[in-house]
Structures are given as C-alpha cells and as structure tokens.
Amino acid sequence: MAKKRRPQTKAAKPQLVDGEIPVVGAREPCPCGSGRRYKACHGRAAAQAVTELVRRPFEGLPGECDWVALRELVPAATVPLKLKDGLPEDVPSLTLATVLPMAWPALRRDNGAVLVGLQNDTPSGDLSRDLADVLRRALTVRPGTPVAAERTAADAPRLQDLLDLDAPFVPEVHDGFEFWVEDAENQSPEVAASLERANSAALPTARLEGVEAAYWCETPEKNHLRWVMPHPEERMLDALARLHAAGASSLGEGTRLVGSFRAHGLVVPVWDLPSAMGAEECEKPAAAFAERLADALEATAPLTADERRARNGFTNRQVTLN
C-alpha cells in the first residue's frame, strides 16, 4: 500500500501589503501565504527582475553616449561625478574611471577619495543599478579598501537616482593608467612595472572636441574613429544608408565608413582612417558629417533600392558589444 503524502501546510503568514516582499530564503515558504516555496512563487519574479537586461542602462544620465564609450571603447579615462545630496564629509572626491587595478569595481584611496570602475562584469542585467550599488558601498568602506561586486536588489537605486543630473559629464582621456595611484612618479619598482605593462596594452585614444562622444584611436595598421550616436537605432541606420548611397558617408580622402557597433542600445559608427590622420585632422570632417547626418535624420521618404542595399550591408556587419 502506497504511503500517503503529508499534505503541505500553508504558511501562517499575513498577506502582503503594498507589494512588499520580506527577505526570505529561496526554499522557505513564500510570505504571500500561497504555500509554495519563495523561489517558485514571488521569488521567481524577483529573480527575473534582477537578471533582465536593461537595454539602455545610461539613458537619462548626462553624457549617455560618453558613458557607453568609456564602458566599451576607451582604455583610460576619468570623469568627476557629483551626487544629488553631495559627498560625505570624509570623501573628498568621487571619480568614474574606465578601469581600476585588478579590475576592482571600486576603490577608496587612503585619503578617502572614491574611484568607481566602469569596465567590470556585473551581477545583474542592469548596469546602472550595479554601479550605483558599488558606488554607495565605496562611500562607506574603510580608506585604502577595494570594493567587490555583489548581487544587487531589484529595487535598489540606480545611477539616475544618485547622481546630480545637472552636472556636466566631460571625460578626460589619459595616455596611461597613472591615475590609479596618487603619486605615480614615486612608486615602487613593482608598481611602476605594473603601470608600464598596463600602459603598453592601451591603444592611443583621443576624444574629439567639436562633436560629442567621438573617439579617435591609433592601431598599428590604421587609425579609426568610433562615434557613439544618441539617435534611435532604426532612424540612425536609415540615415547612414542614405548618406552612404549618396557617397557622403566618409570623412574625407582615404577614409571609409566600414560599419557600426551596437552598444547599450546605441549605434556606434566606425570609420577607417589613414595612419597619418590624427585626432585633430578629424575635427572638421566630423563636424561636416554631423551636419549631413542631421539632414539625413530628418528625411522621411522611403529608402531607394541603393539605400536599402547600403542599410542591409550595415545591418549584416553590425557587431553587438554588450
């Protein structure tokens, strides 16, 4: 005779108020009173909220395009950050950095200053929320302490909640990673050797001054311009196709629009440049291209056959970075 299964008793818990979920273990009864384990009830939605990818994590922040560039394209750069409520008295400054030593998510210097690294693996699908969590913890750790990444609650604040949205966001691109240390010229031989190794792996990069979020870089074979654009993807691809079909997509003789990246919900066109073309030589052609692009973005006529072929070419060659 089969043994009878014990009926599962319902948890003697009050019903939830205003959708608040107490913190419970995955195998514990769900606080909603359903009788199911938390992981199979409300925990499932909470886990999905934490892991769901936010397509444009930096949307709403000043300099969204530069945030994307520093996350995906630029080796060494820093930006001072301001909080809505100001810094604690014992934190003299807050700085965003492309990357930190040992790929630490954040670091609090001996003098109390906080650096937050942007180019790190994050535990959830919302990069903004993960960075905000690291930032908040970095403000309170002991000076001289790095901060590790931790799983972030689905309802935790995001960067858009913490940062002063009226403060300018202007990256400073560096030749190397000397900003890692407070006194780079007087470091030990071991630290100096580590900096030298990191610097040798970084491609020379410069941010153009005349247009937003356009970054020139030098490689052994040719130079490139990678330009993060704020426009919706479909409109942007249509505009690039119109310009390319009209022979107006280059930045001058010897340059060529070769394709685009997709990064954090934005399109990043990429041009090949001659080795002799530096960042300063890109300024005027880039400004002229920006004017042509503005006109192309306003066009509403259906794409011609040549424009459709150009668009298909861009779409087929597009690479997603995140």
Secondary structure, 3 states (H helix, E strand, C coil): CCCCCCCCCCCCCCCCCCCCCCCCCCCCECCCCCCCEHHHCHHHHHHHHHHCCCCCCCCCCCCHHHHHHHHHCCCCEEEECCECCCCCCCCCCEEEECCCHHHCCEEECCCCCEEEECCCCCCCCCHHHHHHHHHHHHCCCCCCEEECCCCCCCCCCCHHHHECCCCCCCCEECCCCHHHCCCHHHCCHHHHHHHHHHHHCCCCEEECCCCCCEEEEECCCCEEEEECECCCHHHHHHHHHHHHHCCCCCCCCCCEEEEEEEECCEEEEEEEECCCCCHHHHHHHHHHHHHHHHHHHHCCCCCCHHHHHHHHHHHHHCEECC
